Amino acid sequence: MTLLPGPRAYRSADRVALADICVRTADNGGDSRHLYPDPELMPSIFAAPYAYLEPDLAFVIDDGTGRAVGYVLGTADTARFVTEFRTRWLPLVEDRYPRPDGDARSPSDEMIGLLHNPERMVLPELADHPAHLHIDLLPDWQRKGYGRELMRTFLAALNAKGVKGVHLSMLTANTPARAFYDRLGFAEIEVPDPGPVTYLVRSTAPDL
């Protein structure tokens, strides 16, 4: 039966679709396949560990036929997530992606370096916003209100857990994404040496 498109809870059958969405949005919001030849690399950092470690905070946009065309993934507690990433997730993927020796020689090496350094996610400036998230939609499903629906669903789930603040990081150059987050009430927060990313925070209050 075909239903109307909309948000629903993540299911294990969505794993392949999650990876595809991640790959097709990982280059500043666009397709990243020209940068990262291994199609499992970016999902192994930015999508799959969230679905594996905190599936109750994973939601997708279903296109009405059962296919996931967008997602929001995250954690209620970044510090705890980092510990579990290192102890439970990294052992599952480190044989495929061993830590690079020396300086990164390719974009893939740079990403593998991030994979092996989950502690980078813990910043004292973000302590009042302990949750964090990643949200992505396939291009044909953007600018149609589905991102707001995903965010509303995710924030409600955090609020139900008693989590009052959430943060995210985004490439500063991705101005369309920044406009989206601004519309949803996120505000910039300064952290030391942020590099190419900007950190944004907001409460989980149900005001979207």
C-alpha positions as CSV (number, residue, x, y, z in Angstrom):
1,M,0.0,0.0,0.0
2,T,1.3,3.5,-0.9
3,L,1.1,6.1,1.9
4,L,1.7,9.8,2.0
5,P,5.3,10.8,2.4
6,G,6.4,11.7,5.8
7,P,8.6,11.0,8.9
8,R,8.7,7.6,10.6
9,A,11.1,5.7,12.8
10,Y,14.2,4.2,11.3
11,R,14.1,0.5,10.5
12,S,17.0,-1.9,10.0
13,A,15.9,-2.3,6.4
14,D,16.7,1.4,5.8
15,R,20.4,0.8,6.3
16,V,21.3,0.8,2.6
17,A,19.1,3.9,1.9
18,L,20.8,5.7,4.8
19,A,24.2,5.1,3.4
20,D,23.1,6.3,-0.1
21,I,21.6,9.5,1.3
22,C,24.7,10.2,3.3
23,V,27.0,9.7,0.2
24,R,24.8,11.8,-2.0
25,T,24.8,14.8,0.4
26,A,28.3,14.6,2.0
27,D,30.1,17.1,-0.3
28,N,28.8,20.4,1.1
29,G,25.3,19.1,0.6
30,G,26.0,17.5,-2.8
31,D,27.1,14.1,-4.1
32,S,30.5,13.0,-2.7
33,R,31.2,10.0,-4.8
34,H,33.9,11.9,-6.7
35,L,35.8,12.5,-3.5
36,Y,35.4,9.2,-1.6
37,P,35.6,6.1,-3.8
38,D,34.5,3.8,-1.0
39,P,30.7,4.2,-0.7
40,E,30.8,3.0,2.9
41,L,33.3,5.5,4.2
42,M,31.2,8.5,4.9
43,P,28.2,6.5,6.2
44,S,30.6,4.7,8.6
45,I,31.4,8.1,10.2
46,F,28.2,10.2,9.9
47,A,25.2,7.8,9.6
48,A,25.6,4.2,10.5
49,P,27.1,4.5,14.0
50,Y,24.0,6.6,15.0
51,A,21.6,4.1,13.7
52,Y,23.6,1.3,15.4
53,L,24.2,3.0,18.8
54,E,21.0,5.0,19.2
55,P,18.3,3.7,16.9
56,D,15.6,5.3,19.0
57,L,16.8,8.7,17.8
58,A,16.9,7.8,14.1
59,F,14.1,8.9,11.9
60,V,13.6,9.0,8.1
61,I,11.3,10.6,5.6
62,D,9.5,7.8,3.8
63,D,8.6,8.5,0.2
64,G,5.3,6.7,0.7
65,T,6.5,3.4,-0.7
66,G,8.7,2.4,2.2
67,R,11.9,4.0,0.8
68,A,13.9,6.4,3.0
69,V,14.7,9.6,1.2
70,G,16.0,11.7,4.1
71,Y,17.0,11.2,7.7
72,V,17.8,12.8,11.0
73,L,20.2,10.9,13.3
74,G,21.8,11.8,16.6
75,T,22.5,11.2,20.2
76,A,21.1,12.5,23.4
77,D,24.5,12.6,25.1
78,T,27.6,13.3,23.0
79,A,30.1,12.4,25.7
80,R,28.5,9.0,26.1
81,F,28.2,8.5,22.4
82,V,31.9,9.2,21.9
83,T,32.7,6.5,24.4
84,E,30.4,4.0,22.7
85,F,31.7,5.0,19.3
86,R,35.2,4.0,20.4
87,T,34.4,0.9,22.3
88,R,31.4,-0.5,20.2
89,W,31.5,1.0,16.8
90,L,35.1,1.5,15.8
91,P,36.1,-2.1,16.3
92,L,33.5,-3.0,13.6
93,V,35.1,-0.8,11.0
94,E,38.7,-0.2,11.8
95,D,40.0,-3.2,9.9
96,R,38.4,-1.8,6.7
97,Y,39.6,1.7,7.6
98,P,42.9,1.5,9.5
99,R,44.3,4.8,10.8
100,P,46.4,6.5,8.1
101,D,50.2,6.7,8.7
102,G,51.5,10.2,8.6
103,D,49.8,13.2,7.0
104,A,46.5,12.7,5.1
105,R,47.2,12.2,1.4
106,S,43.6,12.2,0.1
107,P,40.1,13.4,1.2
108,S,39.5,9.8,2.2
109,D,42.5,9.8,4.5
110,E,41.2,13.0,6.1
111,M,37.8,11.3,6.8
112,I,39.4,8.2,8.2
113,G,41.4,10.4,10.5
114,L,38.1,11.8,11.8
115,L,36.7,8.2,12.2
116,H,39.6,7.4,14.5
117,N,39.2,10.5,16.6
118,P,35.6,10.6,17.9
119,E,36.8,12.6,20.9
120,R,36.8,15.7,18.6
121,M,33.1,15.8,19.2
122,V,33.3,16.7,22.9
123,L,33.8,20.5,23.4
124,P,33.3,22.2,26.7
125,E,31.5,25.1,25.1
126,L,28.7,22.7,24.1
127,A,28.1,21.2,27.5
128,D,24.7,23.0,27.9
129,H,23.6,21.4,24.6
130,P,24.7,17.7,25.1
131,A,22.7,16.2,22.2
132,H,23.8,16.5,18.6
133,L,22.4,15.6,15.2
134,H,23.0,15.0,11.5
135,I,20.1,15.7,9.0
136,D,20.2,15.1,5.3
137,L,17.6,14.8,2.5
138,L,18.0,13.8,-1.1
139,P,18.0,16.8,-3.4
140,D,14.5,16.1,-4.8
141,W,13.1,16.1,-1.3
142,Q,14.6,19.4,-0.1
143,R,12.8,22.7,0.3
144,K,9.5,21.0,0.7
145,G,9.1,21.1,4.5
146,Y,10.4,17.6,5.1
147,G,13.5,18.9,6.9
148,R,11.4,20.8,9.3
149,E,9.3,17.7,9.9
150,L,12.3,15.6,10.6
151,M,13.7,18.2,13.0
152,R,10.4,18.6,14.8
153,T,10.3,14.8,15.3
154,F,13.9,14.6,16.5
155,L,13.5,17.5,19.0
156,A,10.4,16.0,20.4
157,A,12.2,12.7,21.0
158,L,15.0,14.5,22.8
159,N,12.6,16.5,24.8
160,A,10.8,13.4,25.9
161,K,14.1,12.1,27.2
162,G,14.6,15.2,29.3
163,V,17.3,16.6,27.1
164,K,17.0,20.4,26.9
165,G,19.7,21.4,24.4
166,V,21.1,20.2,21.1
167,H,24.0,21.2,18.8
168,L,25.2,20.5,15.3
169,S,28.2,21.3,13.2
170,M,28.1,22.3,9.6
171,L,30.5,23.4,6.9
172,T,30.5,27.1,7.1
173,A,30.6,27.3,3.3
174,N,27.2,25.6,3.0
175,T,25.1,28.7,3.1
176,P,21.8,27.0,2.1
177,A,22.1,24.7,5.1
178,R,22.8,27.7,7.4
179,A,19.7,29.5,6.1
180,F,17.7,26.3,6.9
181,Y,19.0,26.1,10.5
182,D,18.5,29.8,11.1
183,R,14.8,29.4,10.1
184,L,14.6,26.6,12.7
185,G,15.9,28.7,15.5
186,F,19.5,27.6,15.7
187,A,22.0,30.1,16.9
188,E,25.8,30.2,16.4
189,I,28.1,29.4,19.3
190,E,31.8,30.2,19.4
191,V,34.3,27.5,20.0
192,P,38.1,27.7,19.8
193,D,39.6,26.9,16.4
194,P,36.5,25.6,14.7
195,G,38.3,25.1,11.3
196,P,35.9,24.9,8.3
197,V,32.8,24.3,10.4
198,T,30.3,26.4,12.4
199,Y,28.6,25.2,15.5
200,L,25.0,25.9,16.1
201,V,22.8,25.3,19.1
202,R,19.1,25.5,20.2
203,S,16.8,24.2,22.8
204,T,14.6,21.2,22.3
205,A,11.4,23.1,23.1
206,P,8.6,22.2,20.7
207,D,8.2,25.5,19.0
208,L,8.7,24.5,15.3
